[in-house]
């Protein structure tokens, strides 16, 4: 019963070494930001089709965010409406040269904004550490205190304390800074309030390289799922939704789902073909259908035992350890073949000799094979650990089924040497 109920683990993160920063960050993004970094990609040949894809994707509840070049190129109708507003802003910026002075109320607002800035940078440093972004982490710790270094400075906190301890002097200094800085800020704001119509031709190269092909004939859409795609229900749901937008969707989720389907179909087909091939080879070797079928008993029983023990032990199949199945078919058949050959020579009257001589040999070969594959259990990559466990269980099961099943069967069939 447990053998037929062995489960498949679709979570690729469970085959990675435990606790590695990339896996921890992946889980953090899903939990803290409702976004998985394992995104899907769609392509289109014109901006109108891209806008339709984006609008359709945003309606699905399982999708966290959608990124495309349309984020930077609004529709023509929207641009015309916004250009009117931008022209008005530009006009006011050119006309208004007055500087608002900082008072006690606005000073308190500045202090609150500095506190918010400190919290944001500190959180960014934690995420940078988890992602292994050392350079970004170092830049963050130039502004906030490094908790691992008690001698490090906290620039923002020091600035806040200085402002609070010297409010009059601080307000005076901020007003002077604002007076000196305002002309540059005003000039930059006027430049940004550009009423020019936005098109592909005047986008910055960084945006072009990210979303548009080199020949400018294809546009890219990135779709981020809200939930982790390593859960099979989430994976099926997300893939079904993006396929409804565009059947030619690609990326990690649809590719992994296709991989799982191929493993399921081709794995079953390969296992059945391997069993048939082994049976044919036994038939050629023994030249007797009954001995050929007898040779299959330890293998089939051992495979069932392996699946049952693995299921009871909480070991699940995954994309790595399924390789153990054809290996077990190839290795597990050996014990029964050697025992049957010796039995055909000795006959049923010398069953004890069969198992005390050839039995010792197959026990030794099984143990050496178990030791070899068992070494995989001690590595950090959990995919190979699970494969090593399955192989150890499978080889041991085939050995025990050979000894336990063939001995009583030999006594029943009572084969004589040379018969």
LINZI-V132031 format. One record per run of one state. SS is the DSSP state (a for helix, b for strand, c for the rest). FROM is the first residue (numbers start at 1). LEN is the number of residues. Records with the same first field share a line. If there is no record, write none. Layout:
BEGIN
SS->FROM-LEN / FROM-LEN
END
This chain:
BEGIN
c->1-7 / 9-3 / 16-5 / 34-6 / 45-2 / 59-4 / 72-4 / 96-8 / 132-2 / 141-14 / 166-1 / 193-7 / 203-2 / 213-6 / 226-6 / 246-4 / 287-2 / 313-4 / 318-5 / 347-1 / 379-3 / 414-6
b->8-1 / 40-5 / 63-6 / 212-1 / 219-7 / 250-2 / 317-1
a->12-4 / 21-13 / 47-12 / 69-3 / 76-20 / 104-28 / 134-7 / 155-11 / 167-26 / 200-3 / 205-7 / 232-14 / 252-35 / 289-24 / 323-24 / 348-31 / 382-32
END
